Every structure is written in structure tokens, then in C-alpha cells.
Amino acid sequence: MMPEYVVLQVTLKEKFIGTGSKNLSELERVINEQAAKGYRLHTISTASAQSSGFGGGDRIQATMVFEKL
């Protein structure tokens, strides 16, 4: 039987002033949603990019691979 995987991306927006992400709850929601479907987080990687738009703040792209249990 072949393993089954799901790949999802979440963009985390960094605060303009200070440190920390403004939407970690979104990341947590995605992980819990996949766990409820019988998947476990297998791998996560991140890439960052600076935002030049109004409000500033950097963006972190989290790519997650979930494996079916």
C-alpha cells in the first residue's frame, strides 16, 4: 500500500513592530484540521520574504507535508 500525503502552505504575517507572528492560530488550525482527518505533520519548511506594502511586516511561507496514519 502506497503512503498518502497532503501538502499545504500557510502564510504567516509578522508584526510590523516587535517580533512574533500575528496569525499562528491559523497554522495551528491547519495542523489540527489535518490531524482530525487522520494525518500527522511529517515535515515543515519555511521561507521568508519582506513586504513593501503599507503596514510593513515580513511574511513567512510555511510549507507542511502531512502523512496519512
ABEGO torsion letter per residue (X at the ends): XBBBBBBBBBBBBBBABEBEBAAAAAAAAAAAAAAAAGBBBABBBBBBBBBABBGEEBBBBBBBBBBBX
